[in-house]
Amino acid sequence: MNLIVAVDKNWAIGKDNKLLVSIPADMKYFREMTTGKVVVMGRKTLESFPGGKPLANRTNLVLTTDSSYQKEGITTFASVQELLEGLKEYARDEVFVIGGESVYKELLPYCQKAYVTKIDLGYDADTYFPNLDEDKEWKLTKISDEQTYFDLEYVFSIYERV
């Protein structure tokens, strides 16, 4: 299983159920990496999408403690164990965890690769991703040249479980 996330320099990922910033090249990267794949998210992440609709051209799986939660175009799972059972029918490298904070934290132990867009700026935030630079189970294996979007500097990086 993989995960994909954009973090600021403090590993923050969001505020008030919204992304910290929208960088067109990062959005394109996200689309390229996840289109045709399986995306795993929490209910609040799904509801943060335009119209609360699932992502097009992907298999949308939602991990939620609300067992009655139903929406067209998604499959819900009430527990991590139930989700892991459901994921057995998919190739591991076809699955991307896409947030939010609690889903990332719950599923990080099952992920092998993390695609992290690192933005060199700190934002006011209320949700965070675990700092992989401080986690001895993860190693930075690839980093892009520095990119810019107006005055923002960022890199695309890949971490792999060691």
BADO-727567 format. One record per atom (N, C-alpha, C, CB): x, y, z. Coordinates in steps of 0.2 Angstrom, whole numbers, plus 5000, padded with zeros to 4 digits. Glycine has a CB too. Example, Ala and Ser with C-alpha at 12.3 -4.5 7.8 and 13.67 -1.06 7.14 Angstrom:
<kefis>
506649725039/506249785039/506649845039/505749785045/506449895035/506849955036/506450005039/507049975029/
</kefis>
This chain:
<kefis>
500449945000/500050005000/500450065000/499550005006/500250114997/500650184996/500150235000/500750204989/500550295001/500150355003/500350414999/500150365011/499950464998/500150524995/499850584999/499850524988/500350635000/500150685005/500550745003/500250665012/500250805004/500650865004/500750895011/500350924999/501350915013/501450935020/501851005019/501850885024/501751045025/502151105025/502751085029/501751165029/503151135031/503851125034/503751095041/504251185034/503151095044/503051065050/502651005050/502651125055/502550975044/502250915042/501450925043/502450855047/501250985043/500551005043/500150985037/500351075045/499550965037/499250945031/498550985029/499050875031/498251015035/497651045033/497451095039/497150995032/496851125037/496551175042/495851175041/496851245043/495351165046/494651165045/494451125039/494451245043/494651065039/494551015033/494651035026/493750995034/495151075026/495351105019/496151095018/495151175018/496351085012/497151085011/497451155013/497251065004/498051155015/498351215017/498451265011/499051205020/498551235005/498751274999/498551224993/499451304999/498351254987/498251214981/498851234976/497551234978/499251194975/499751204970/499651164963/500451184973/499451194958/499251154952/499751094950/499251204946/500351104950/500851044949/500750994954/501551074949/500551004960/500450954965/499850924964/500450984972/499350954962/498650924960/498750884954/498150984959/499150904949/499250864943/499550794945/499650904938/500050804949/500450744952/500050694955/501050764957/499550724960/499050684963/498650644958/498650724968/498350684953/497950654948/498350594944/497650704943/498950614942/499350564938/499450494942/499950594936/499650504949/499850454953/499250404955/500150474960/498650434956/498050404958/497550384953/497750444963/497450414947/496950394942/497050324940/497050444936/496450284940/496450214939/496650174944/496950204933/496750204950/496950164956/496450164961/497650194959/496650134967/496150134973/496350184978/496150064976/495950234980/496050284985/495650264991/495950354982/496050274997/495750255003/495750325007/496150205007/495250345010/495150405014/494650395019/494950465009/494650445024/494150455029/493550495026/494450485035/492950485030/492350525028/492450595027/491850505033/492850625032/492950705031/493350725025/493250725038/493750685023/494150695017/493650695011/494750645016/493250635011/492750635005/492350695005/492350565006/492050715011/491650775011/491950835009/491350775018/492650835010/492950905008/493050915000/493650905011/492950854996/492950864989/492350904986/492950794986/492450934980/491850974978/491250924977/492050994970/490750954981/490050924981/490050854985/489850904974/490650844989/490650784993/490650724989/490150784998/490850724982/490850674978/491450634977/490650694971/491450564976/492050534976/492450554970/491950454975/493150534970/493550554964/493450514958/494350544967/493450544953/493250514946/493850464944/493150564941/493650414941/494150364938/494650334943/494550404933/494350324949/494650284954/494150244958/495050344959/494450194962/494050154966/494050194973/494250084967/493550214975/493550264982/493250214988/493050324981/493750204992/493650174998/493650215004/494150114999/493150215009/493050265014/493150225021/492450305014/493550245025/493650215032/493250255037/494350205034/492750235040/492350275044/492050235050/491750315040/492050265056/491750235061/490950235061/491950265068/490650275057/489950285056/489750225051/489750355053/489550165054/489350115050/488750125045/489250055054/488350175046/487750185042/487950235036/487250215046/488550255036/488750305031/488750275024/489450335032/488350295019/488350275013/488350335008/487650225012/488650325002/488650374997/488750334990/489150424998/488450364985/488550334979/489250334976/488050364973/489550284974/490250284971/490750264976/490350354968/490550254982/491050234987/490950164990/491150284993/491450134993/491350074997/491550095004/491750014995/491150085010/491450105016/491650045020/490850135020/492150055025/492350005029/492350035036/493149985027/492149995041/492050015048/492650005052/491449985051/493149965050/493749955054/494349945049/493649895059/494949955052/495549945048/495649875046/496249965052/495449825050/495449755049/494949745043/495249715055/494349765043/493849755038/494149785031/493249795039/494449845031/494749875026/495349835023/495049945027/495749815027/496349765025/496049705021/496749745031/495549675024/495249615020/494949635013/494649595025/494649695013/494349725007/494949735002/493949785008/495549755004/496049775000/496449714997/496549815004/496249654999/496649594997/496549584989/496449535001/495949614987/495849594980/496149644975/495049604978/496549694978/496949744974/497649734975/496749814976/498049744969/498749744970/499049804975/499149754963/499449784979/499649834984/499949894982/500249804989/500249894976/500549964973/500050004969/501149944968/499349974969/498850014966/498450044971/498349964962/498550044977/498250074983/498550134986/498050024988/498150194986/498450254989/498050274995/498550304983/498350285000/497950315006/498050395005/498350295013/497450435005/497450505003/497250545009/497050514997/497150525015/496950565021/496350545024/497050635019/496150585029/496550635032/496950605038/496050685035/497050655043/497550645048/497450575051/497550695053/496850555054/496850495057/496850435053/496150495061/496650435047/496750385042/497450375040/496350395036/497850425039/498550425038/498850385044/498850485037/498750405050/499050375056/498850305057/498850415062/498250285055/498050215056/498350175051/497250215056/498450195045/498650155039/499450155038/498250175033/499750205041/500450215040/500850145041/500750265044/500650115046/501050045047/500949995042/500850015054/500450005037/500349955032/500649985025/499649945031/500850045025/501150075019/501850055018/501050145019/502050045012/502750035010/503150095007/502849975005/502750135004/502950195000/502550255002/503050184993/502850315003/502550375004/502750434999/502650405011/502250454995/502450514990/502250574994/502050504983/502750614995/502650675000/502850734996/503050665006/502350784995/502550844992/502750894998/501950874988/503350914999/503550955005/503551025003/504250925007/503151065006/503151135005/503551175010/502351165005/504051215007/504451255012/504151315015/505151265008/503651305019/503351365022/502851335028/502851405017/502851365033/502451345038/501751385038/502751355045/501251345039/500551375039/500151365046/500151335034/499651405047/499251395052/498851335051/498751455054/498851275055/498551215053/498251185060/499051165050/497851135058/497551095064/497551025063/496851115065/497850995057/497950925056/498650915053/497450905051/498950865055/499650845054/499750775051/500150865060/500350765048/500550705046/501150685050/500750705038/501250625052/501850605055/502550625052/501850525057/503050645055/503650675052/504050615050/504050715057/504050595044/504450535042/505250545042/504250515035/505450605042/506150615043/506350595050/506350695042/505950595055/506150575062/505950505063/505750625067/505650465058/505450395059/505950355057/504750385056/506250315061/506850265059/506550215054/507150245064/505950205054/505650155049/505550175042/504950125052/505750245041/505650265034/506250305032/505050315034/506450295025/507050325023/506850365016/507550275021/507050425016/506950465010/507450435004/507250545011/507050414999/507450384993/507450424987/507150314992/507050474986/507050514980/506750584982/506650474975/507150634979/506850694979/506950734973/507250734985/506450774971/506450814965/506950874966/505750824962/507050904960/507350974960/506851014964/507550994953/507051074966/506551124969/506151154964/506951174973/505451154966/504951184961/504751244964/504351134960/504451294960/504151354963/503451364960/504651414962/503051394964/502351414962/502251484965/501851364964/502351534961/502451604964/502951604969/501751624967/502851624975/503451624980/503451564984/503251684985/503051514983/503151444986/503651404983/502451414986/504051374988/504551324985/504351254988/505351344988/504451204984/504251134986/504651084982/503451124985/504551024985/504950964981/504450904982/505650954985/504550864977/504150804977/504650754980/503850784970/504450714985/504950664988/504550594989/505250694995/505050544989/504750484990/505150454996/504850434984/504750425001/505050385006/504850315006/504750425013/505250275008/505150205008/505250175015/505550165002/504850125016/504950085023/505550045022/504350045024/505950055028/506650015028/506549945031/507150055031/
</kefis>
